[in-house]
Amino acid sequence: MALTAIPGGKVRVTVKKSITNDQAFKTLERLFMSDKVAAAPLVARSANFKSIPKRRGGRIWTKRPNKIHMLLNEGETATIKATPQHIRDLASVAKFVDVVTA
């Protein structure tokens, strides 16, 4: 993948075909969660969650909101910041996504 994005810029990532590899799905899910629009359901769920620490089995225990896993179907898009690590991650899943500078 010849991505010419400079670190610190923005890139638009679009899923071009179904993701059949579990590692690629996890990588793309992590990258898509850095987009505020894609992460909105998790943020909304966390905003309504009130943490109440309590003692359970002799230890302090706090329930946390469950992570909402995304459905990365064909055509899903996200705009993310292009850090050097994100560029390497996008290169590893290049056969599943199209990447253009935003």
N, C-alpha and C positions, 0 to 999 in steps of 0.2 A: 504494500500500500504506500503510495507516494503522497503522504499528507504533508502539505506545505504550511500548516498552521504554526504560528509562532507561539511559544509559551506565554501565557497571560491573555491570549486572545480568546474569542468565542468560536465554537464549532457547533454545527447542527448535525446531530446523529439521527439517522433514519434506519429502522429495521427493514431490510429488503427481502429477507426470506426467513422462514421459520427456524428457530434456534433448536438444534438437535443435540447440542453438547451441553452437559450440565455446568461445566466450568465456564463456558462462554456465557451461559444464561446468568450465572452469578456475577460475572464481571460486568455484563451489561446492566443488570439490575442495580449494582453498586454505582455505576456511572450515571444511570438515569435518576437515581435518588439524589444526586447532587443538583438536579434541576428543580427549582422551587415549585414549578407547576406539577411535575410528576410526583413530588413528595408531599403535595398538599393533603392527601387523605391521611397520611401518618401524622402530620402536624396537627390536623384537626382532631384526630383521635387523642393525641397527647394533650391537647389543650383542655379537653373535657375530663381528663383523668386527674384525680386528686390522690396524691400518694399519702398514705397513712401508715407510717412505720409502726410495727407492733412486734412483740416478743413471740417467737414461735420456736419451740424446741430449744429454748435457752439462748437463741440468737435473735438479733434484730432482723426482721424480714419486711420487705416492701414489695408489693406487686407492681410490676411495670407493664405498660401497654404492649401487646403483642405486635410484632412487625407485620405490616401488610405487604404481602408479596405481590409484585406487579405481574400483569399479563402482557408480555412483550410480543404482541402480534405483529404481522406485517403492516407497515405503514406508521407505526408508533414513532414519534419524534421527540427529541429533547435537545435543548441548547445548553451546553456545558462549557465551563472554562477549560481551556486547553493547557493543562500543566504538563510538564515532561512525563510524569507517570501516567496521566490520562492518555497521552499520545501513544505510549508504549502499550497500554491496555487496548486501545482502539486498533492498533496494528495486530494484536493477537486475535481479535475477533473480526478481522476485515472481511471475511467471506460472508458474514451475516449482516453487515451494515454498510450504509453509504455515509461518508463523512464529507461535509463541505464547510468552508469557513462562513461564519455568520456575520 
